[in-house]
Amino acid sequence: MIIVHSPRCLDYAAGGHPESPERIRTAVAELEESDHVWIVPDPCAEEDLLRVHTRAMMDSVKTGQFFDADTPFFPNIYDLARLSAGGAIVASEQGLAGQTAFSLMRPPGHHAERERVMGFCYFNNIAIAVTRLLAERRVERVAILDFDCHHGNGTEDVFFGDERVLFISLHQSPCYPGTGLESRGNCSNYPLPPHANPATFITALDHALDEARRFAPDVLAISAGFDAYKLDPITQMGLEIGTFAEVGRRIAALKLPSFAVLEGGYSSDFARCVDAFVTAWSSP
């Protein structure tokens, strides 16, 4: 397994904010106990950002001229958000080369819309990686699977109507940000009720993966969130640590080139959830 990570992603924090550097620090410590290959990414280029976001939105992250109650401005956030997007790009390149690759970086990205910072997210990391692959004609079709507990509204906003991309999201509903209530066009949504148990989630996942298989993508991109865990402090789902291992096993069974990008997950068991997913996904 390739783990893409830079310690620089720990270099911002807001007191009491759930998206903290400690969650990544614990996951790094957990994953270092196994035999993974670690790669340090470089920041993405502005050209990569501008395939997904408007120049006005990009400049707002540079200057702090944006407002989202959940997404504070930090003086270094533009560079660190570019670094996180760069991690997604490295993971995508490794995945396309036949490796299993996981970008263990922050900030996350799947709530960032084309023109809007929101939900702890500044730039949409997975969208930046996917659009780069498409722009360079390295792939023709991409399926994106988002299993974060919150709907990936930003990724849907970027790719809605793009027939080269199938976007699939499994998420709690009702829940922030209140989107993803139904499927539309190339975006398939699986809203799940609060307190949904592992069996309910895995049944929905099987339907989602069947869709991905029929789409016949050149690569599967994964927005990996771990906040559907039963003890997560900001959601109300019922998944076990072992459920994330089952997610990894089912993705591996597709036998598609794939890569994953970290999104949410805020419980004290976050690192164990990540390790369960990574171990099962990367096992032969």
Residue pairs with C-beta under 8 A, 6 or more apart in sequence:
1 34
1 36
1 37
1 99
1 100
1 101
1 102
1 278
1 281
1 282
2 36
2 37
2 38
2 39
2 91
2 94
2 99
2 100
2 101
2 102
3 31
3 36
3 37
3 38
3 39
3 101
3 102
3 104
3 278
4 38
4 39
4 40
4 41
4 87
4 90
4 91
4 94
4 101
4 102
4 103
4 104
4 105
5 24
5 28
5 38
5 39
5 40
5 41
5 87
5 103
5 104
5 105
6 40
6 41
6 83
6 87
6 105
8 80
8 83
9 21
9 24
9 80
9 83
9 84
9 87
9 105
9 106
9 107
10 21
10 24
10 25
10 106
11 21
11 76
11 80
12 21
12 74
12 76
12 77
12 80
13 20
13 21
14 72
14 74
17 72
18 233
18 234
18 266
19 106
19 107
19 108
19 120
19 264
19 266
21 106
23 106
23 265
23 266
23 270
23 271
24 104
24 105
24 106
24 262
26 270
26 271
27 104
27 270
27 271
27 274
27 275
28 104
29 271
30 271
30 272
30 274
30 275
31 104
31 271
31 274
31 275
31 278
34 275
34 279
36 278
39 90
39 94
41 83
41 86
41 87
41 89
41 90
41 103
41 105
42 83
42 86
42 90
43 79
43 82
43 83
43 85
43 86
44 82
44 83
44 85
44 86
44 89
44 128
46 58
48 85
48 89
48 128
48 131
48 132
49 58
49 82
49 85
49 123
49 128
50 58
51 128
51 131
51 132
51 135
52 114
52 123
52 124
52 127
52 128
52 131
52 158
53 112
53 114
53 115
53 123
53 124
54 114
54 115
56 115
57 66
57 114
57 115
57 116
57 117
58 123
59 65
60 66
60 117
61 77
61 78
61 81
61 117
61 122
61 123
62 78
64 73
66 73
66 116
66 117
68 116
68 117
68 118
68 119
70 118
70 119
70 120
71 117
71 118
71 119
71 120
71 121
71 122
74 80
77 107
77 122
78 122
80 106
80 107
81 107
81 122
81 123
82 123
83 105
84 103
84 105
84 106
84 107
84 108
84 109
84 123
84 125
85 109
85 123
85 125
85 128
85 129
87 103
87 104
87 105
87 125
87 261
88 103
88 105
88 109
88 125
88 126
88 128
88 129
88 259
88 261
89 128
89 129
89 132
90 101
90 103
91 101
91 102
91 103
91 129
91 259
91 260
91 261
92 101
92 129
92 130
92 132
92 133
92 219
92 221
92 259
94 101
94 259
95 101
95 219
95 220
95 221
95 257
95 258
95 259
96 133
96 138
96 139
96 218
96 219
96 257
96 259
98 257
100 252
100 258
100 259
100 281
100 282
101 259
101 260
102 224
102 259
102 260
102 261
102 262
102 278
102 281
103 125
103 259
103 260
103 261
103 262
104 262
104 274
105 125
105 261
105 262
106 262
107 120
107 121
107 122
108 120
108 121
108 125
108 225
108 262
108 263
108 264
109 121
109 122
109 123
109 124
109 125
109 126
109 127
109 128
109 154
109 223
109 261
109 263
110 121
110 124
110 125
110 126
110 146
110 148
110 150
110 152
110 153
110 154
110 155
110 223
110 225
110 263
111 118
111 119
111 120
111 121
111 150
111 152
111 153
111 154
111 177
112 118
112 119
112 121
112 122
112 123
112 124
112 127
112 154
113 124
113 153
113 154
113 157
113 158
114 154
114 157
114 158
116 154
118 154
118 177
119 150
119 153
119 154
119 176
119 177
120 264
121 154
124 154
124 155
124 158
125 261
126 144
126 146
126 155
126 221
126 223
126 261
127 154
127 155
127 158
127 159
129 221
129 259
129 261
130 142
130 144
130 159
130 165
130 221
131 158
133 139
133 142
133 219
134 140
134 142
134 164
134 165
139 217
139 218
139 219
140 164
140 218
141 164
141 165
141 166
141 215
141 216
141 217
141 218
142 164
142 165
142 166
142 217
142 218
142 219
142 220
142 221
143 165
143 166
143 168
143 211
143 212
143 215
143 217
143 219
143 220
143 221
143 256
144 152
144 155
144 159
144 165
144 166
144 167
144 168
144 220
144 221
144 222
144 223
145 168
145 170
145 208
145 209
145 212
145 220
145 221
145 222
145 223
145 251
146 152
146 155
146 167
146 168
146 169
146 170
146 171
146 222
146 223
146 225
146 263
147 169
147 170
147 205
147 222
147 223
147 224
147 225
147 228
147 247
148 169
148 171
148 223
148 224
148 225
148 227
148 228
148 263
148 264
149 171
149 172
149 175
149 225
149 227
149 228
149 232
149 235
149 237
149 264
150 171
150 172
150 175
150 176
150 177
150 225
150 227
150 235
150 263
150 264
151 169
151 171
151 173
151 175
151 177
151 178
151 179
151 180
151 189
151 191
152 167
152 169
152 171
152 180
152 223
152 263
153 177
153 179
153 180
155 167
155 169
155 223
156 167
156 169
156 179
156 180
156 187
156 189
159 165
159 167
159 186
159 187
160 167
160 184
160 185
160 186
160 187
161 185
161 186
162 186
163 186
165 186
166 186
166 188
166 211
166 212
166 215
166 217
167 186
167 187
167 188
168 187
168 188
168 189
168 190
168 208
168 211
168 212
169 180
169 187
169 188
169 189
169 190
170 190
170 192
170 201
170 204
170 205
170 208
171 180
171 189
171 190
171 191
171 192
172 191
172 192
172 193
172 194
172 196
172 228
172 235
172 236
172 237
173 180
173 181
173 191
173 192
173 193
174 194
175 194
175 235
175 236
180 189
180 191
181 189
181 191
182 189
182 191
183 189
188 208
188 211
190 204
190 207
190 208
192 200
192 201
192 204
192 237
194 236
194 237
195 236
195 237
195 238
196 237
196 238
197 238
198 238
198 239
198 240
198 242
198 243
198 246
201 228
201 237
201 238
201 239
201 243
202 243
202 246
202 247
202 250
205 247
205 250
206 250
209 250
209 251
209 254
212 220
212 254
212 256
213 254
217 256
218 257
219 256
219 257
219 258
219 259
220 251
220 254
220 256
220 257
220 258
220 259
221 258
221 259
221 260
221 261
222 251
222 258
222 259
222 260
222 261
223 260
223 261
223 263
224 260
224 261
224 262
224 263
224 274
224 277
225 262
225 263
225 264
225 265
226 232
226 244
226 264
226 265
226 267
226 270
226 273
226 274
226 277
227 234
227 235
227 237
227 264
227 265
227 266
227 267
228 235
228 237
228 239
228 243
229 237
229 239
229 240
229 241
229 244
229 265
229 267
229 269
229 270
229 273
230 237
230 238
230 239
230 240
231 267
231 268
231 269
232 265
232 266
232 267
233 266
233 267
234 266
241 269
241 272
241 273
241 276
242 276
244 273
244 274
244 276
244 277
244 280
245 276
245 277
245 279
245 280
246 280
247 277
247 280
247 281
248 276
248 277
248 278
248 279
248 280
248 281
248 282
248 283
249 280
249 281
249 283
251 258
251 281
252 280
252 281
252 282
252 283
258 281
260 281
262 274
265 273
265 274
267 273
